[in-house]
Amino acid sequence: MIAPAHRRLRLLLSEGGSTSARQAITVLGLAGHHVEICDPAPLCLGRFSRFVRAVHRCPPLRRDPAGYLDYVTELLAACRFDVLLPIHEQGLVFARAVDRIAALTGVALPPYASYRTAVTKAGCWNRSVCRSRRPGS
């Protein structure tokens, strides 16, 4: 789906607690789009933006990934968003259920295997860098 430049989109961000989410909220809000967020924390950073129209309290991803996915897909079905914007590791969960998500809204995600490889490579790189550093060096 390609929206005309003047069309205001309804967007759901996958979380609202990070500075990355806060930056996305500001850019999208300044462009005139309708922004809502999902976050388990009642006082997440995004809540305090004038551009956020609603905060949906969802199950925490780390403790309940299936519950989180169910919550988001039910919200997408009920509220008819134009786009779901994964901010961080939520994209990995959505990539695992891309057919389920794509039937409800627009979303740009790499295949799950690619996402998993990227996450694994980043984790391996970080671990090897940490191991190679020695205290005092």
Salt bridges, closest charged atoms under 4 A:
GLU15 OE2 - HIS88 NE2 3.78
GLU36 OE2 - ARG10 NH2 3.52
GLU36 OE2 - HIS34 NE2 2.64
GLU36 OE1 - HIS56 NE2 2.50
ASP70 OD1 - ARG100 NH2 2.61
ASP82 OD1 - ARG7 NH2 2.90
